[in-house]
Amino acid sequence: MTETLPTAADIDAAAKRLAGVALRTPLVSSPVLDALAGGRVFLKAETLQRTGSFKFRGAYNKLSSIPENGRAGGVVAFSSGNHAQGVAHAAQLLNMRAAIVMPNDAPRAKRERTAAFGAEVILYDRVKEDREQIARDLATKRGAVLVPPYDDPFVIAGQGTTGREIAEDLTQLGLKPDNVVVNASGGGLTAGVALAVKAKFPDAKVFTSEPQYFDDHARSFKSGHRETNAQSSGSMCDALMSPTPGKLTFEITRHLVGNGVSASEDEVARAVAFAFRELKLVVEPGGAVALAAILAGKLDTKGKVTVAVLSGGNVDAELFAKLVA
């Protein structure tokens, strides 16, 4: 697979690489949630994935695709935390060196766990500095492979295995999805899920879900080109703070998705508390935006089958305690 748009076949290939390594996470349902939505709702619990988020899928698929003779310099990535942990753990499993450029305001738990996997953590100021440029310069200096958080065919294909499992599990249940809602930052997960789900269920509607005021995907779908967020910080959904949709991801999502919803901070907080109270799941704010959109009635779920991805569960204990109190 070259630097071109990935396909459903690439997701199948990623599934083979990830077999026995990534966890096959469950589709969780709740009678309470179904009653509130007026339909069937399933939650893809990527909170239970290795490193606590879907990001491990794309990271491992990318790193395992690097030829043995190209691994000496290690890898460099840039991330607010979930991609950082995914790359760090994948590198650990594959005996590769990893350096991760992380914002200095990333949750402490994410910084500490990234380092615990053996990666070198390099902090930057997300308001004043360009994380991608820092990472690119470092990769060039070290002869390392740059592992983008979303705009990479192998990363997208790895994330797409999430959607592949959704399609397979719904098929086993004899159901077809009407709506699939995916938390969006750069769009790698959304692009991969859309490719996999649409390959099996072409009539399914796929939506991005983003924090209020950081809805660059939704605005981009309306304008037809990649929009940029006016601010780079100011939401507790730290996992969803990319400034604009990725180039590769938007080429996929503008054709296969084309619709987006958003949720306010209060709506996200209620979703985090709901997941803990009703589902006994720990979901970080950025991982709960799709659920928040459903609970807030942002989608037509009455009489329909809806799937939302709970994309991550890496949240500081102090913030989590505040949200569920």
C-alpha positions as a Python dict, from the first residue, in 0.01 Angstrom:
ca = {
    (1, 'M'): (0, 0, 0),
    (2, 'T'): (156, 330, -112),
    (3, 'E'): (70, 687, -11),
    (4, 'T'): (-270, 656, -174),
    (5, 'L'): (-615, 618, -28),
    (6, 'P'): (-659, 286, 153),
    (7, 'T'): (-940, 47, 62),
    (8, 'A'): (-1152, -215, 236),
    (9, 'A'): (-899, -472, 116),
    (10, 'D'): (-625, -287, 305),
    (11, 'I'): (-841, -308, 618),
    (12, 'D'): (-869, -685, 566),
    (13, 'A'): (-488, -703, 544),
    (14, 'A'): (-460, -495, 862),
    (15, 'A'): (-697, -733, 1039),
    (16, 'K'): (-457, -1020, 963),
    (17, 'R'): (-160, -825, 1106),
    (18, 'L'): (-357, -739, 1418),
    (19, 'A'): (-500, -1088, 1472),
    (20, 'G'): (-392, -1216, 1812),
    (21, 'V'): (-238, -878, 1900),
    (22, 'A'): (-518, -622, 1915),
    (23, 'L'): (-823, -709, 2123),
    (24, 'R'): (-1156, -770, 1955),
    (25, 'T'): (-1363, -527, 2160),
    (26, 'P'): (-1732, -591, 2226),
    (27, 'L'): (-2045, -414, 2108),
    (28, 'V'): (-2213, -308, 2431),
    (29, 'S'): (-2585, -240, 2459),
    (30, 'S'): (-2812, -114, 2735),
    (31, 'P'): (-3192, -128, 2773),
    (32, 'V'): (-3177, 215, 2935),
    (33, 'L'): (-2990, 362, 2638),
    (34, 'D'): (-3224, 193, 2391),
    (35, 'A'): (-3523, 343, 2571),
    (36, 'L'): (-3373, 691, 2567),
    (37, 'A'): (-3286, 664, 2197),
    (38, 'G'): (-3611, 500, 2094),
    (39, 'G'): (-3419, 238, 1898),
    (40, 'R'): (-3132, -11, 1921),
    (41, 'V'): (-2797, 140, 2021),
    (42, 'F'): (-2466, -43, 2029),
    (43, 'L'): (-2142, 100, 2165),
    (44, 'K'): (-1808, -23, 2031),
    (45, 'A'): (-1602, -29, 2350),
    (46, 'E'): (-1253, 64, 2228),
    (47, 'T'): (-1198, 183, 2584),
    (48, 'L'): (-1110, -183, 2647),
    (49, 'Q'): (-850, -195, 2368),
    (50, 'R'): (-478, -226, 2444),
    (51, 'T'): (-351, 112, 2572),
    (52, 'G'): (-713, 214, 2634),
    (53, 'S'): (-804, 338, 2287),
    (54, 'F'): (-848, 242, 1922),
    (55, 'K'): (-515, 408, 1839),
    (56, 'F'): (-322, 89, 1906),
    (57, 'R'): (-476, -65, 1592),
    (58, 'G'): (-338, 192, 1350),
    (59, 'A'): (-5, 224, 1528),
    (60, 'Y'): (66, -149, 1525),
    (61, 'N'): (-43, -186, 1163),
    (62, 'K'): (190, 97, 1061),
    (63, 'L'): (492, -17, 1261),
    (64, 'S'): (458, -382, 1163),
    (65, 'S'): (457, -276, 796),
    (66, 'I'): (803, -118, 827),
    (67, 'P'): (1065, -351, 673),
    (68, 'E'): (1320, -496, 916),
    (69, 'N'): (1600, -304, 746),
    (70, 'G'): (1414, 22, 801),
    (71, 'R'): (1365, -7, 1178),
    (72, 'A'): (1710, 86, 1308),
    (73, 'G'): (1628, 455, 1353),
    (74, 'G'): (1308, 380, 1538),
    (75, 'V'): (989, 583, 1503),
    (76, 'V'): (873, 934, 1590),
    (77, 'A'): (512, 1034, 1649),
    (78, 'F'): (319, 1340, 1764),
    (79, 'S'): (9, 1307, 1978),
    (80, 'S'): (-190, 1440, 2273),
    (81, 'G'): (-182, 1097, 2428),
    (82, 'N'): (-378, 808, 2277),
    (83, 'H'): (-175, 780, 1956),
    (84, 'A'): (133, 833, 2171),
    (85, 'Q'): (50, 531, 2385),
    (86, 'G'): (-47, 324, 2082),
    (87, 'V'): (283, 391, 1907),
    (88, 'A'): (484, 345, 2226),
    (89, 'H'): (326, 7, 2300),
    (90, 'A'): (347, -112, 1938),
    (91, 'A'): (715, -15, 1933),
    (92, 'Q'): (768, -201, 2260),
    (93, 'L'): (610, -518, 2118),
    (94, 'L'): (816, -490, 1799),
    (95, 'N'): (1143, -402, 1980),
    (96, 'M'): (1171, -59, 1818),
    (97, 'R'): (1274, 275, 1965),
    (98, 'A'): (1004, 542, 1988),
    (99, 'A'): (1005, 916, 2056),
    (100, 'I'): (672, 1094, 2104),
    (101, 'V'): (612, 1469, 2077),
    (102, 'M'): (332, 1551, 2323),
    (103, 'P'): (168, 1880, 2432),
    (104, 'N'): (270, 1996, 2777),
    (105, 'D'): (-97, 2018, 2876),
    (106, 'A'): (-176, 1657, 2785),
    (107, 'P'): (-332, 1462, 3074),
    (108, 'R'): (-65, 1343, 3314),
    (109, 'A'): (-193, 985, 3291),
    (110, 'K'): (-131, 981, 2917),
    (111, 'R'): (220, 1126, 2948),
    (112, 'E'): (315, 881, 3223),
    (113, 'R'): (177, 575, 3046),
    (114, 'T'): (354, 669, 2721),
    (115, 'A'): (682, 682, 2909),
    (116, 'A'): (599, 358, 3090),
    (117, 'F'): (586, 178, 2754),
    (118, 'G'): (948, 279, 2704),
    (119, 'A'): (905, 578, 2473),
    (120, 'E'): (1095, 904, 2499),
    (121, 'V'): (846, 1186, 2567),
    (122, 'I'): (923, 1530, 2423),
    (123, 'L'): (689, 1809, 2541),
    (124, 'Y'): (585, 2117, 2342),
    (125, 'D'): (351, 2416, 2374),
    (126, 'R'): (47, 2341, 2155),
    (127, 'V'): (-41, 2712, 2131),
    (128, 'K'): (302, 2842, 2031),
    (129, 'E'): (477, 2548, 1863),
    (130, 'D'): (414, 2318, 1564),
    (131, 'R'): (417, 1958, 1683),
    (132, 'E'): (438, 1810, 1336),
    (133, 'Q'): (740, 2021, 1244),
    (134, 'I'): (914, 1924, 1568),
    (135, 'A'): (848, 1557, 1494),
    (136, 'R'): (957, 1580, 1130),
    (137, 'D'): (1283, 1750, 1223),
    (138, 'L'): (1351, 1489, 1488),
    (139, 'A'): (1275, 1201, 1249),
    (140, 'T'): (1510, 1346, 987),
    (141, 'K'): (1786, 1396, 1242),
    (142, 'R'): (1756, 1040, 1375),
    (143, 'G'): (1676, 858, 1053),
    (144, 'A'): (1350, 747, 1210),
    (145, 'V'): (1013, 668, 1050),
    (146, 'L'): (746, 931, 1114),
    (147, 'V'): (415, 780, 1229),
    (148, 'P'): (134, 1035, 1178),
    (149, 'P'): (-170, 1008, 1406),
    (150, 'Y'): (-418, 978, 1119),
    (151, 'D'): (-300, 1089, 775),
    (152, 'D'): (-134, 764, 672),
    (153, 'P'): (-279, 473, 469),
    (154, 'F'): (-157, 207, 711),
    (155, 'V'): (-284, 398, 1014),
    (156, 'I'): (-625, 450, 853),
    (157, 'A'): (-646, 82, 756),
    (158, 'G'): (-557, -25, 1109),
    (159, 'Q'): (-824, 199, 1258),
    (160, 'G'): (-1065, 59, 1000),
    (161, 'T'): (-1053, -281, 1169),
    (162, 'T'): (-1280, -121, 1430),
    (163, 'G'): (-1547, -79, 1163),
    (164, 'R'): (-1479, -423, 1022),
    (165, 'E'): (-1558, -578, 1359),
    (166, 'I'): (-1873, -366, 1392),
    (167, 'A'): (-1996, -492, 1055),
    (168, 'E'): (-1915, -854, 1138),
    (169, 'D'): (-2079, -844, 1482),
    (170, 'L'): (-2398, -677, 1354),
    (171, 'T'): (-2419, -934, 1075),
    (172, 'Q'): (-2402, -1213, 1334),
    (173, 'L'): (-2689, -1046, 1517),
    (174, 'G'): (-2889, -1027, 1195),
    (175, 'L'): (-2890, -645, 1205),
    (176, 'K'): (-2800, -365, 966),
    (177, 'P'): (-2679, -28, 1098),
    (178, 'D'): (-2878, 282, 1009),
    (179, 'N'): (-2635, 520, 1181),
    (180, 'V'): (-2269, 487, 1275),
    (181, 'V'): (-2129, 774, 1482),
    (182, 'V'): (-1754, 819, 1521),
    (183, 'N'): (-1556, 1062, 1734),
    (184, 'A'): (-1338, 1268, 1500),
    (185, 'S'): (-1009, 1449, 1546),
    (186, 'G'): (-799, 1418, 1232),
    (187, 'G'): (-1043, 1167, 1087),
    (188, 'G'): (-838, 848, 1074),
    (189, 'L'): (-1089, 643, 1274),
    (190, 'T'): (-1386, 788, 1087),
    (191, 'A'): (-1226, 722, 748),
    (192, 'G'): (-1135, 365, 837),
    (193, 'V'): (-1471, 286, 993),
    (194, 'A'): (-1656, 437, 697),
    (195, 'L'): (-1455, 228, 449),
    (196, 'A'): (-1524, -94, 639),
    (197, 'V'): (-1889, -32, 723),
    (198, 'K'): (-1984, 100, 379),
    (199, 'A'): (-1821, -201, 214),
    (200, 'K'): (-2069, -424, 398),
    (201, 'F'): (-2362, -186, 446),
    (202, 'P'): (-2358, 77, 170),
    (203, 'D'): (-2684, 234, 289),
    (204, 'A'): (-2558, 304, 641),
    (205, 'K'): (-2512, 670, 734),
    (206, 'V'): (-2181, 755, 898),
    (207, 'F'): (-2143, 1070, 1108),
    (208, 'T'): (-1850, 1245, 1270),
    (209, 'S'): (-1901, 1363, 1627),
    (210, 'E'): (-1692, 1651, 1760),
    (211, 'P'): (-1674, 1888, 2057),
    (212, 'Q'): (-1867, 2212, 2022),
    (213, 'Y'): (-1649, 2487, 1866),
    (214, 'F'): (-1409, 2220, 1735),
    (215, 'D'): (-1639, 2087, 1462),
    (216, 'D'): (-1399, 2128, 1169),
    (217, 'H'): (-1523, 1809, 1003),
    (218, 'A'): (-1889, 1914, 1009),
    (219, 'R'): (-1801, 2257, 869),
    (220, 'S'): (-1572, 2102, 608),
    (221, 'F'): (-1850, 1875, 485),
    (222, 'K'): (-2072, 2179, 435),
    (223, 'S'): (-1814, 2395, 259),
    (224, 'G'): (-1656, 2117, 54),
    (225, 'H'): (-1301, 2192, 166),
    (226, 'R'): (-1096, 2145, 482),
    (227, 'E'): (-1190, 2403, 744),
    (228, 'T'): (-973, 2499, 1041),
    (229, 'N'): (-1080, 2547, 1401),
    (230, 'A'): (-1053, 2901, 1534),
    (231, 'Q'): (-879, 2784, 1854),
    (232, 'S'): (-635, 2510, 1944),
    (233, 'S'): (-736, 2455, 2307),
    (234, 'G'): (-1031, 2509, 2537),
    (235, 'S'): (-1205, 2171, 2553),
    (236, 'M'): (-1170, 1883, 2796),
    (237, 'C'): (-1188, 1655, 2489),
    (238, 'D'): (-809, 1668, 2449),
    (239, 'A'): (-810, 1366, 2217),
    (240, 'L'): (-1013, 1557, 1956),
    (241, 'M'): (-811, 1875, 1917),
    (242, 'S'): (-663, 1843, 1568),
    (243, 'P'): (-694, 2181, 1395),
    (244, 'T'): (-830, 2051, 1064),
    (245, 'P'): (-928, 1722, 895),
    (246, 'G'): (-640, 1529, 743),
    (247, 'K'): (-579, 1545, 368),
    (248, 'L'): (-611, 1171, 312),
    (249, 'T'): (-887, 1124, 566),
    (250, 'F'): (-1101, 1403, 422),
    (251, 'E'): (-1070, 1259, 72),
    (252, 'I'): (-1241, 950, 214),
    (253, 'T'): (-1487, 1105, 456),
    (254, 'R'): (-1620, 1376, 225),
    (255, 'H'): (-1750, 1098, -2),
    (256, 'L'): (-1845, 831, 252),
    (257, 'V'): (-1952, 1044, 550),
    (258, 'G'): (-2055, 1398, 467),
    (259, 'N'): (-2245, 1463, 791),
    (260, 'G'): (-2133, 1569, 1137),
    (261, 'V'): (-2276, 1646, 1479),
    (262, 'S'): (-2126, 1808, 1786),
    (263, 'A'): (-2176, 1804, 2162),
    (264, 'S'): (-2122, 2067, 2429),
    (265, 'E'): (-1893, 2023, 2729),
    (266, 'D'): (-2196, 1967, 2953),
    (267, 'E'): (-2338, 1706, 2715),
    (268, 'V'): (-2004, 1525, 2706),
    (269, 'A'): (-1983, 1532, 3086),
    (270, 'R'): (-2326, 1374, 3110),
    (271, 'A'): (-2222, 1105, 2862),
    (272, 'V'): (-1910, 1019, 3065),
    (273, 'A'): (-2125, 989, 3376),
    (274, 'F'): (-2388, 784, 3192),
    (275, 'A'): (-2128, 535, 3063),
    (276, 'F'): (-1994, 489, 3414),
    (277, 'R'): (-2334, 464, 3583),
    (278, 'E'): (-2523, 250, 3331),
    (279, 'L'): (-2248, 59, 3147),
    (280, 'K'): (-1976, 44, 3413),
    (281, 'L'): (-1726, 178, 3159),
    (282, 'V'): (-1458, 443, 3204),
    (283, 'V'): (-1471, 672, 2900),
    (284, 'E'): (-1259, 982, 2854),
    (285, 'P'): (-1436, 1302, 2737),
    (286, 'G'): (-1304, 1275, 2381),
    (287, 'G'): (-1416, 914, 2368),
    (288, 'A'): (-1770, 1000, 2476),
    (289, 'V'): (-1870, 1267, 2223),
    (290, 'A'): (-2056, 1024, 1995),
    (291, 'L'): (-2250, 888, 2291),
    (292, 'A'): (-2316, 1247, 2403),
    (293, 'A'): (-2464, 1330, 2064),
    (294, 'I'): (-2702, 1034, 2090),
    (295, 'L'): (-2808, 1118, 2445),
    (296, 'A'): (-2864, 1482, 2345),
    (297, 'G'): (-3088, 1384, 2053),
    (298, 'K'): (-2852, 1515, 1784),
    (299, 'L'): (-2933, 1216, 1558),
    (300, 'D'): (-3251, 1046, 1444),
    (301, 'T'): (-3235, 719, 1637),
    (302, 'K'): (-3604, 638, 1673),
    (303, 'G'): (-3677, 292, 1535),
    (304, 'K'): (-3322, 267, 1401),
    (305, 'V'): (-3005, 70, 1470),
    (306, 'T'): (-2727, 308, 1576),
    (307, 'V'): (-2364, 232, 1658),
    (308, 'A'): (-2135, 474, 1839),
    (309, 'V'): (-1764, 422, 1898),
    (310, 'L'): (-1637, 479, 2251),
    (311, 'S'): (-1291, 560, 2122),
    (312, 'G'): (-1086, 595, 2440),
    (313, 'G'): (-1081, 565, 2816),
    (314, 'N'): (-761, 742, 2918),
    (315, 'V'): (-874, 1013, 3157),
    (316, 'D'): (-710, 1165, 3464),
    (317, 'A'): (-865, 1031, 3784),
    (318, 'E'): (-933, 1381, 3917),
    (319, 'L'): (-1128, 1489, 3607),
    (320, 'F'): (-1314, 1160, 3589),
    (321, 'A'): (-1421, 1184, 3953),
    (322, 'K'): (-1549, 1537, 3890),
    (323, 'L'): (-1748, 1431, 3582),
    (324, 'V'): (-1918, 1131, 3739),
    (325, 'A'): (-1990, 1298, 4075),
}
